[in-house]
Amino acid sequence: MRAFKNREPLEYDMGLSFRATNRLLSVTLLATLIVAFTTKDAIQTAWTAIALCGLIGFVWIISTKDTTFEYLGLNSKGLLNAFAFVVTIILFSQFCISLWDSPFVGTYVLSLVTIGTFWWTIDVLQPSTA
């Protein structure tokens, strides 16, 4: 028990305080319960909880942007590359949906695999800059 009382402080700031995170999660619980009782639809309730918890995660990432980006090794070039990857997947998927009238989810999964394979191949073939 003594080890827990004399613990070392963290080297970095966690962004949102524990109290603020608890408040956000409490509001998420409240909103999810309201959706559950008003719609009486389990799927809608689950999607609401997932979306709100994802939003809390996004807010936490933004609040610790410097630590998160340093840990993940992201820089402006990496973010631009990731943004271009997502835009390419969306454009290719919408093109396939409009051309062949294919299912939405299947087309996006196929686009992710196809575009991801191309981008991975290009990344492997490029010479290392390090």
N, C-alpha and C positions, 0 to 999 in steps of 0.2 A: 504494500500500500504506500510505502514511503516514496517509491519511484514516481507515483502519480502526483504526489504533492510537490515534488521538487523537479518537475519537468522543465526542460529547456524551452524558451520561447521560440516561435518560428522565425525564420530568417526574413520572411516577407509578409506583407499585409494581405489578408484574405479578401479584401474588398468589402463586401457586405458584412455587417455584423451578424452574429448568431441570432440576435433579437429581431433584426430586420428580416432575416431568412425565415424565422418562425412565423412572423406576421404574414409574410407572403404565402407561406404554405397554409396558414390558417384561412386566409382569404380564398385560396384555391379549394380547400376542403369545403368552405361555405358555398362557393359558387357551384362546385360539383354536386353538393347535396341539393341545392336549389334546382339545378338542371334535372337531377334524378327524380325529385318529387313533382316537378311540373311536367316533364315529358313522359315519365314512366317508361323510358327506353334505355336499356342497359348499354347499347352500342353508343348512343349519343352521349351518355354520361361518361363512358370510358374515353371517348374522343375529347370531351371537354377536359377531363383530368389530365390526359396526355398533353394536350395543347397548352394548358396553363402551367404544368410542371416544366414543359419545354421552354416556355417563356421565362420562367424563373431561372432556369439554367442559362438561357441566353443573357439575361440581366446580370447574373453572376459572372459570366465570362466577360461581359463588357466592363463590369466594375473592376475586374482584375486583368484588364487588357494587357498591360505590360508583362506581367508574370506569365499569363497564358501564352502570349506570342513568343516570349523568350523560351519557355519550356517546349513548345511545339516547333520552334525553329522557323516561325513564320515571319516574313518580311513583306514589303510591298510587292516584290516580284512574285512571291508565293501566293499572296492573296489575289493578285491579278490573274495568275495562272489558274487558281481554283475557281474564280469567278468565270473565266473563259470556258473552263471545263463544264460548269453547270449550264451556262448559256448554250453551249454546243449540244449538250444532251437535250435540253428543252427544244431547241430549234429542230434537231434531227427527229425527235419524237413527234412534234407537231407536223412536220413534213410527212412522216410515215402515216400518221393518223388521217391527215387530209388526203393522202394519195390512195391508201388501201382501206380506209375506214376500219382500222384494226382496234382491238380493245385498248383502253387507256393504260391500265396498270402494266399489262404485258408489253406494250410498246415502250413504256419508260424503262422497264427492266431490261428489255432487249437493247435499247439505246445506251443504257448505262454499261452493259457488257461490251457492246460494239465500240463505243467511243472510248471507254476505259481501256480496252485492249490496244486501240490505236495510240492513245496517249502514253500507255505504259511502254509500248514498243519504241516510240520516239524517245522517251526518257532513257531507256536502256541503251539506245544506239548513240545518244549524245555523249561526247567526251566529258569526263569529269572536270569540273572547274576548281575543285578543292586541292 
